[in-house]
Structure formats: structure tokens, C-alpha cells
């Protein structure tokens, strides 16, 4: 009577291939995770810039045609501090408002007077210098 030995387990080549596959997939996932973290940071700074521009534009519209000139010019810088994993980052947002009369040749009513209001928010992030600009028209109502 012969006794058969059953081979159980894995050989070394199978283990090396399994480790290689696991490390390849893990490296790819870590790369995607790092990329997504950077994109979220950039989206966050852009969202803050957009919110600031909207807020200042609402102030300009609320001031109206007669009072909007008082808001013309640069505002004090706004510094936002962000802490992520014990790393502190500071973002400085520069807000400027430009109020100008409507240019010649514009298609508007003959007696209507308009002002162009531009709100620009600029900041520096991981990509470099970024900015966002909102523009609207204010009409004179007598």
C-alpha cells in the first residue's frame, strides 16, 4: 500500500507574483488618492474665491448706481488659514472692485446711464496664481 502525500500551500513563485500584483495595485491607488487630495485643495481655494467675489458683488449691487463708486478700489487682503494633518497653509485673497461708466457704442437706451462693475479676486495656490472675475451692469433709475 502506497501512501500519497497531498501537497498543500503555495510555492515561492506564486507568492512573488501575488505580492507584485498587490504592490502594483496599492501604488496606483495611492497615486490616485494623492491626486484627488490636491484637486480638492484647489477646488476649495477656488470655492472661497468665488464666494468672496459673489459677496462683494452683492454689496455693489445693494449700494446701487449712486453709491457704488464708494466701493471702487482695492480692499484689504483676506487671509484664510487652513490646517490639514498638522500642516498649516495660509491663502491670501486680494479683492478689487472697478467701477467704470459704460463705454461708447454700447447698445442701451438713449437716456439710460450705466456703470460697469467688475469684482476681481486673486490668490496664489499650489498651481500658481489664480483669479476669478465677476462683472455686471448697474443702471441709473431716476
C-alpha positions in Angstrom: 0.0 0.0 0.0 1.4 3.3 -1.0 0.8 6.5 0.9 0.2 9.6 -1.2 1.3 12.9 0.2 -1.0 15.7 -0.6 0.8 18.9 -1.4 -0.8 21.8 0.3 0.1 25.5 0.3 1.7 27.8 -2.3 5.1 27.8 -3.9 7.5 30.7 -3.9 6.7 31.8 -7.4 3.0 32.2 -6.7 3.8 34.3 -3.6 6.1 36.6 -5.5 3.5 37.1 -8.3 0.8 37.8 -5.7 3.0 40.3 -3.9 3.8 42.0 -7.2 0.2 42.4 -8.1 -0.8 43.7 -4.7 2.0 46.3 -4.7 1.2 47.4 -8.2 -2.5 48.0 -7.3 -1.6 49.6 -4.0 0.8 52.1 -5.7 -1.8 53.0 -8.2 -4.4 53.7 -5.6 -2.0 55.8 -3.5 -1.2 57.9 -6.6 -4.9 58.4 -7.3 -5.5 59.3 -3.6 -2.7 61.9 -3.7 -4.0 63.4 -6.9 -7.5 63.7 -5.5 -6.3 65.4 -2.4 -4.5 68.1 -4.4 -7.6 68.6 -6.6 -9.8 69.0 -3.5 -7.4 71.7 -2.1 -7.5 73.6 -5.4 -11.3 73.3 -5.6 -11.5 74.6 -2.0 -9.4 77.7 -2.7 -11.4 78.4 -5.9 -14.7 78.0 -4.0 -13.6 80.5 -1.4 -12.5 82.9 -4.1 -15.9 82.6 -5.8 -17.7 83.1 -2.6 -15.8 86.3 -1.8 -16.4 87.6 -5.4 -20.2 86.9 -5.0 -20.3 88.6 -1.6 -18.6 91.7 -2.8 -20.7 91.8 -6.0 -23.8 91.7 -3.8 -22.5 94.6 -1.8 -22.0 96.6 -5.1 -25.5 95.8 -6.3 -27.0 96.7 -3.0 -25.1 100.0 -3.0 -26.9 101.0 -6.3 -25.9 103.2 -9.1 -25.4 106.3 -7.0 -23.3 104.8 -4.2 -21.3 102.1 -6.0 -18.4 104.5 -6.7 -17.6 104.5 -2.9 -16.7 100.8 -3.2 -14.2 101.3 -6.1 -10.6 100.2 -5.5 -8.7 97.6 -3.6 -9.9 96.1 -0.4 -7.7 94.8 2.5 -6.3 91.4 1.8 -8.3 88.5 3.3 -6.1 85.7 4.8 -7.6 82.3 5.2 -5.8 79.7 7.4 -6.3 76.0 6.7 -5.0 73.2 8.8 -4.7 69.8 7.3 -2.9 67.0 9.2 -1.0 69.4 11.4 0.2 71.4 8.4 -0.9 75.0 8.3 -1.5 76.7 5.0 -2.3 80.4 4.5 -4.1 81.7 1.5 -4.2 85.4 0.8 -7.1 86.7 -1.3 -6.8 90.1 -3.0 -10.2 91.7 -3.8 -10.5 94.7 -6.1 -13.6 96.5 -7.4 -13.5 98.5 -10.6 -16.4 100.8 -11.4 -16.4 102.5 -14.8 -19.0 104.2 -17.0 -20.4 102.3 -19.9 -18.2 102.6 -23.0 -19.2 104.5 -26.1 -21.1 102.5 -28.7 -22.9 100.3 -26.2 -26.4 99.3 -27.2 -28.5 100.7 -24.4 -31.5 103.1 -24.2 -30.7 106.7 -25.3 -31.5 108.2 -21.8 -30.3 105.2 -19.7 -27.0 105.6 -17.9 -25.0 102.5 -16.9 -22.0 101.7 -14.9 -19.8 98.6 -15.4 -18.9 96.9 -12.1 -16.1 94.3 -12.1 -15.1 92.4 -9.0 -11.8 90.5 -9.2 -10.5 88.1 -6.6 -6.9 86.9 -6.9 -4.9 84.3 -4.9 -1.9 82.0 -5.0 -2.3 78.3 -4.6 -0.4 75.1 -5.4 -0.9 75.6 -9.2 0.2 79.2 -9.1 -1.6 82.5 -9.4 -5.3 82.2 -9.9 -8.2 84.6 -10.1 -11.9 84.9 -10.7 -13.8 87.9 -12.1 -17.5 88.8 -11.9 -18.9 91.6 -14.0 -22.3 93.3 -14.0 -24.1 96.5 -15.1 -25.9 98.9 -12.9 -28.5 101.2 -14.4 -29.4 104.7 -13.2 -33.0 105.0 -12.2 -34.4 108.4 -11.6 
